[in-house]
Amino acid sequence: MRDGYPTPRFLGDPPDVHVGRVRVNPENPRGLWMWVVADNLQVGAALNAFLIAQLAIANNLIGET
């Protein structure tokens, strides 16, 4: 990690999805902006999106309206 958030150059475990710099969307308090680093060719972009959503729900970051 460099500067406190993940970057592709400095991460060594391609199967993992790394999320950093999570911010609330100023135009939508239920929306998030985040920096995501993953090897989409190895893991698959759809699976990455699913895993991120699953963790966000488990940590009460997003949920039912």
N, C-alpha and C positions, 0 to 999 in steps of 0.2 A: 504494500500500500504506500502511496505517496501523497503527501499533503492531507492526510486524514481520510481520504476516500479511495475506493478501488479504481485502478486503471488497468487496461488489458496488458500493458507492458510489464507490470510488476507483480502479476498474479501467476502462480505456478500450478494451480490445480484446475485444469480445463473442465472437468465434469461439474464443478460447483458454479452456482450463480451468486454473484456478489452484488449487493445493493448498498448504496451510500448516498449521502447528501439528500435525504428525504425531506421534502418541504411541503407545507400546505399550499395548495393553489390559492392565491389571493383573490381570485374571482369566484372560487367555489370552495367553501370550507370543508366539503366532504371529498374534494379531489386532492390528489397528490402529484407532486413532481418528484422524480427520483432519477438517480444515476444508476444504471444497470450495466454490469459487465458480465458477459457470458460467451462461451463458444457455441454459437447457435448452430454451427455445422455439426458439432459433436453431440450436443444435448437436444437441440430442436427448439426453435423459437416458441412454438405453441406450449411445449412442456415448461419452458422457462416462465412464460406468462402465467400458467396455471400454478406453478410452485410459488411465485411471488404473491399471487392473489390468495393462495391458501395460507401462507404465513401472515399476510396482512389481516385476514379474517381471524386467525387464531390469536393474534395479538391485539384484537379489537381496534385496529386502525381503520378498517372499513367494515361495513355490515349492512343490515337492512335499513331502509329509509323510514 
